[in-house]
Amino acid sequence: MIEDLRNKFRGVFNQEPELIYFAPGRVNIIGEHIDYNGGLVLPFAMNFGTYVLLNTRDDNQVVYTSTNFDYSGECSLDEFPTSESEWVKYPMGVFSVMSKEFFPSSGNNLLYSGDIPIGSGLSSSASIEVVTAYMLNDNKSCGLSLIEIAKACQAAENGYVGVNCGIMDQYAVAMGKQDRALLIDCDKLDHKEIKAYLGEYKFLVTNTNKPRKLIESKYNERRAECEKALKIIKTRKEVKNLCELTSEDLKLYNYLLKNDVLSRRVKHVVKENERVIETAKALEKSDLTTVGSMMNDSHDSLRDDYEVTGVELDTLVDEARKIDGVLGSRMTGAGFGGCTISLVHKESIELFKEEVGKAYFEKTGLKADFYETEMCDGVRKIE
């Protein structure tokens, strides 16, 4: 694969690439829509992601192309594009953010190539951002830590792309470890590595193939609802974020919200944070039955209380839970399309693909794709 990418770089730029970097995608086991509420999340870095190949130019131009999109272009280090084809906003956003402190003295030829399904909720955008930031950090000797790289990428997506996302995606892509999930505290920005003892089970990701774009979804609306609820609760209890609340606090302060929608949003956030804690403990003990149960409860909450699933995700989850050997299934990512993650016995994987795929097509007219995932290291230099 690397040699194939080298050949493509030669074909585009008529030069040899000097360096190659890779950043994975990520999938979240549990802890959805609580990273921006200061909560705990439990993602892992996957075994597919985004490569970038580059060489240095003798001028201040950045020339970019991708094997995944038709659009290519170039810009000056003095002015980064803000209205280009959508994929370009992610790397150029990182260039823009990092150039404010670490202005590159020379440009680059860049070839991006990835195998993360676009719009699937598996962090293709964060993968592009993090591989770009890591490349700049290494190539331009910026001296940033991995956490600082994640923060820079979040800033790029918030301010440049226009998605008011939390930091989970960028953090997991940067900090991932082989055979480990990351229990990330999104408020304190630290994490604990959770050894995943899966035994005869695997995490299987299923793609609805109903792409969703966060900018056009209700993602920002949900975040605004949480901010509104937090402001109300702060009138009676001093908290920094919603995930500081407990189930007991829900009983005490729910009357303040006086709005069923806000009440259900807060219920999801608080209960989901508690589910993450239980899931991490269970995963370390190889209590996979509890892991699966927590995954099921998470999806039901995202469907009923947070309302971010939809027909496609719900259908995949409902059909997955009918298969013998499936311990749990839930949507993963922001929702509104994208993917599910299921904990499946290895001997049931082919049956899962056949039966779930058939039922899903019959009910939605869409073809699902399936990915057997492994827990892998985060962003890194290939050569």
C-alpha positions in Angstrom: 0.0 0.0 0.0 2.8 2.4 0.9 4.5 1.8 -2.4 1.2 2.4 -4.3 0.9 5.7 -2.5 4.5 6.6 -3.4 3.7 5.9 -7.0 0.6 8.1 -6.9 2.7 11.0 -5.3 5.3 10.6 -8.1 2.5 10.7 -10.7 1.0 13.9 -9.2 4.1 15.9 -8.3 6.8 14.2 -10.5 9.0 14.0 -7.3 9.7 11.6 -4.5 7.8 12.0 -1.2 10.2 12.8 1.6 8.0 11.8 4.6 4.9 9.7 5.3 2.6 10.0 8.3 -0.5 8.1 9.4 -3.4 8.8 11.8 -6.2 6.3 12.5 -9.9 6.8 12.7 -11.6 6.1 16.0 -14.7 4.3 17.2 -16.3 5.0 20.6 -17.4 2.0 22.6 -19.6 4.2 24.8 -19.9 7.8 26.0 -21.8 9.6 23.3 -22.5 13.4 23.2 -20.9 13.9 26.6 -17.4 14.9 25.6 -18.6 18.5 25.2 -20.3 18.2 28.6 -17.1 17.5 30.4 -17.7 13.7 30.6 -15.9 10.5 30.3 -15.7 8.6 27.0 -14.3 5.2 26.0 -13.0 5.2 22.4 -10.2 3.3 20.7 -8.0 4.1 17.6 -8.9 1.7 14.7 -6.8 -0.1 12.2 -7.6 2.1 9.3 -7.2 5.8 8.8 -5.5 8.6 6.8 -2.0 8.8 5.3 -0.3 12.0 4.2 2.8 12.0 2.0 4.8 15.2 1.5 7.9 16.9 0.3 9.1 20.5 0.9 8.8 23.2 -1.7 11.2 26.1 -2.1 8.3 28.7 -2.0 5.5 29.4 0.4 2.8 27.5 -1.5 0.8 24.5 -0.1 -0.3 22.2 -2.9 -2.8 19.6 -1.8 -4.5 16.6 -3.4 -6.3 13.5 -2.3 -7.0 10.0 -3.6 -10.4 10.1 -2.0 -11.8 13.3 -3.5 -11.7 14.9 -7.0 -10.9 18.3 -5.7 -7.2 19.5 -5.6 -5.8 22.9 -5.1 -3.1 25.2 -3.7 -2.8 28.2 -1.5 -0.2 30.5 0.0 1.0 30.3 3.6 -0.2 33.9 3.9 -3.8 33.1 3.2 -5.6 29.8 3.7 -8.8 29.0 1.8 -12.1 29.2 3.7 -14.5 28.3 0.9 -12.8 25.4 -0.8 -14.1 21.9 -1.3 -15.2 20.6 2.1 -12.3 18.1 2.7 -9.7 20.8 2.3 -11.1 22.8 5.3 -9.9 20.2 7.7 -6.1 20.2 6.8 -6.1 23.9 6.0 -7.9 24.7 9.3 -5.0 23.0 11.0 -2.5 25.0 9.0 -4.3 28.2 9.8 -4.4 27.5 13.6 -0.8 26.3 13.9 0.6 29.0 11.7 -0.5 31.6 14.3 2.3 30.4 16.6 4.5 28.3 14.3 4.5 30.0 11.0 6.0 27.6 8.4 8.9 29.1 6.5 8.3 26.9 3.4 5.4 25.2 1.7 4.7 21.6 0.9 3.3 19.2 -1.7 0.8 17.0 0.1 -1.0 13.9 -0.9 -3.8 12.6 1.4 -5.2 9.1 1.2 -7.6 7.3 3.6 -9.7 4.3 4.0 -12.2 5.6 6.6 -15.7 5.7 5.1 -16.5 9.4 4.7 -19.4 10.7 6.8 -19.6 7.5 8.8 -19.0 8.8 12.3 -15.6 7.1 12.5 -13.7 10.4 12.6 -12.3 10.7 9.1 -12.2 14.5 9.7 -10.3 14.2 13.0 -7.9 11.7 11.3 -7.1 14.3 8.5 -6.7 17.0 11.1 -4.4 15.1 13.4 -2.2 13.6 10.7 -1.8 17.2 9.4 -0.9 18.7 12.8 1.5 15.8 13.6 3.1 16.2 10.2 3.6 20.0 10.8 4.7 19.5 14.3 7.4 17.0 13.3 8.4 18.6 10.0 8.5 22.1 11.2 9.9 21.3 14.7 7.0 22.9 16.6 7.5 21.0 19.8 3.9 20.3 20.6 2.8 17.4 22.8 0.1 14.9 21.5 -2.5 16.6 23.7 -1.5 20.0 22.4 -1.9 18.6 18.8 -5.4 17.4 19.7 -6.3 20.8 21.1 -5.0 22.5 18.0 -7.1 20.2 15.8 -10.2 20.8 17.9 -9.7 24.5 17.6 -9.4 24.1 13.8 -12.7 22.2 13.6 -14.5 24.7 16.0 -13.2 27.9 14.5 -12.3 27.1 10.9 -14.7 24.3 9.9 -17.6 25.5 12.0 -18.4 22.3 14.0 -18.7 22.9 17.7 -17.3 19.5 18.5 -15.7 18.3 21.7 -12.2 16.9 21.9 -12.8 13.2 22.0 -12.2 12.4 18.4 -8.9 14.3 18.1 -7.7 13.0 21.4 -8.3 9.4 20.6 -6.8 9.6 17.2 -3.6 11.2 18.7 -3.3 9.1 21.8 -4.5 5.7 20.8 -2.7 2.5 22.0 -2.7 -1.0 20.6 -5.0 -3.4 22.5 -6.2 -0.6 24.7 -9.3 1.6 24.9 -8.9 5.1 26.3 -10.9 6.2 29.3 -10.7 9.9 28.5 -11.7 12.7 31.0 -12.8 15.4 28.6 -12.8 18.0 31.3 -9.4 17.4 32.7 -7.9 16.3 29.4 -6.2 13.2 30.7 -6.9 9.5 30.3 -6.4 6.0 31.6 -5.5 3.1 29.3 -8.0 0.3 29.6 -6.8 -3.2 28.6 -9.5 -4.8 26.6 -9.9 -8.5 27.4 -12.3 -9.5 24.6 -11.6 -13.2 24.5 -13.7 -14.8 21.7 -15.5 -11.5 21.0 -14.8 -8.6 18.7 -16.2 -5.1 18.2 -17.9 -5.1 14.8 -18.7 -1.7 13.2 -21.6 -1.5 10.8 -22.1 1.5 8.4 -25.6 2.7 7.6 -24.3 4.3 4.5 -26.5 7.2 5.2 -23.8 9.9 5.4 -24.4 12.8 7.8 -22.7 16.1 7.9 -22.3 17.5 11.4 -22.6 21.1 10.3 -26.0 20.3 8.7 -27.2 18.1 11.5 -28.7 18.8 14.9 -25.3 18.4 16.6 -24.9 22.1 17.4 -28.6 22.2 18.5 -28.0 19.5 21.1 -25.0 21.2 22.4 -26.9 24.5 22.8 -29.7 22.6 24.7 -27.1 21.3 27.1 -25.6 24.7 27.6 -29.0 26.1 28.3 -29.8 23.4 30.8 -26.5 23.9 32.6 -27.1 27.6 32.9 -30.5 26.9 34.6 -29.0 24.3 37.0 -26.2 26.7 37.9 -28.8 29.0 39.5 -29.1 26.4 42.3 -26.0 24.3 42.2 -22.4 25.3 41.5 -21.2 23.0 38.7 -18.7 23.5 35.9 -20.5 21.1 33.5 -23.4 18.7 33.3 -21.3 15.6 33.8 -20.5 16.8 37.4 -24.1 15.9 38.2 -25.1 12.5 39.6 -28.3 10.6 39.4 -29.2 11.9 42.8 -28.7 15.5 41.5 -31.1 14.7 38.7 -33.8 14.0 41.2 -33.0 17.1 43.2 -32.7 19.7 40.4 -34.8 18.3 37.5 -37.7 20.6 38.6 -35.7 23.6 37.6 -35.7 22.7 33.9 -39.5 23.0 33.5 -39.0 21.5 30.0 -39.3 17.9 29.0 -36.8 18.2 26.2 -34.1 19.7 28.4 -34.9 17.2 31.2 -34.3 14.3 28.8 -31.1 15.8 27.4 -29.7 16.1 30.9 -30.8 12.7 31.9 -28.9 11.2 29.0 -25.8 13.1 29.7 -25.7 12.1 33.4 -26.6 8.5 32.9 -24.3 8.1 30.0 -21.4 9.3 32.0 -22.2 6.7 34.7 -22.5 4.0 32.0 -19.0 4.8 30.8 -17.5 4.2 34.3 -19.3 0.9 34.6 -18.2 -0.2 31.1 -14.6 0.6 31.7 -14.6 -1.4 34.9 -16.3 -4.3 33.2 -14.0 -4.3 30.2 -10.9 -4.5 32.4 -12.5 -7.6 34.2 -13.6 -9.1 30.9 -17.2 -8.9 32.1 -18.4 -8.6 28.5 -22.1 -9.2 29.5 -22.1 -6.0 31.4 -20.2 -4.2 28.6 -23.0 -5.3 26.2 -25.7 -4.3 28.5 -24.3 -0.8 29.0 -24.0 -0.5 25.2 -27.7 -1.4 24.8 -28.7 1.1 27.5 -26.6 3.8 25.8 -28.3 3.4 22.5 -31.8 3.4 24.0 -31.0 6.6 25.8 -29.6 8.2 22.6 -32.8 7.2 20.8 -35.3 8.2 23.4 -33.7 10.9 25.5 -31.2 12.5 23.2 -33.0 11.8 20.0 -30.0 11.5 17.7 -30.4 8.0 16.1 -33.0 7.7 13.4 -34.5 4.9 11.4 -31.3 3.5 9.9 -29.3 3.3 13.1 -32.3 2.0 15.1 -32.9 -0.7 12.4 -29.3 -1.9 12.5 -29.3 -2.0 16.3 -32.6 -3.8 16.5 -31.5 -6.4 13.9 -28.1 -6.9 15.6 -29.7 -7.7 19.0 -31.6 -10.6 17.4 -28.4 -12.4 16.5 -27.2 -15.1 18.8 -23.7 -14.2 20.0 -24.3 -10.5 20.1 -23.9 -9.1 23.6 -24.7 -5.4 22.8 -25.2 -3.0 20.0 -25.4 0.8 19.8 -24.9 3.8 17.6 -21.5 5.3 17.7 -20.5 8.8 16.8 -22.7 11.9 16.6 -25.6 10.0 15.1 -28.1 11.1 12.4 -26.7 8.3 10.3 -23.1 6.9 10.4 -22.3 3.7 12.2 -23.2 1.2 14.9 -20.8 -0.8 17.1 -21.7 -4.3 18.2 -19.9 -6.7 20.6 -20.1 -10.0 18.6 -18.8 -13.5 19.2 -16.3 -14.4 16.5 -18.3 -17.4 15.4 -21.4 -15.2 14.9 -19.7 -12.5 12.7 -20.5 -14.0 9.3 -24.1 -14.7 10.4 -24.3 -11.2 11.7 -23.2 -9.7 8.4 -25.6 -11.9 6.4 -28.7 -11.6 8.6 -28.4 -7.9 9.6 -27.3 -6.9 6.1 -30.4 -8.6 4.6 -32.9 -7.2 7.0 -31.4 -3.7 6.9 -31.7 -3.6 3.1 -35.3 -4.9 3.2 -36.3 -2.3 5.6 -34.3 0.8 4.4 -33.3 0.0 0.8 -29.7 0.7 1.9 -26.7 -1.6 1.8 -24.8 -1.8 5.1 -21.0 -2.3 5.2 -19.2 -4.1 8.0 -15.7 -3.5 9.5 -14.0 -5.9 11.9 -11.9 -3.5 14.0 -8.7 -3.8 16.0 -7.4 -1.5 18.7 -4.3 0.2 17.3 -1.7 3.0 18.0 -2.5 6.6 17.4 -0.9 9.1 15.0 2.6 8.2 13.9 5.4 8.7 11.4 5.7 5.8 8.9 9.0 6.8 7.4 
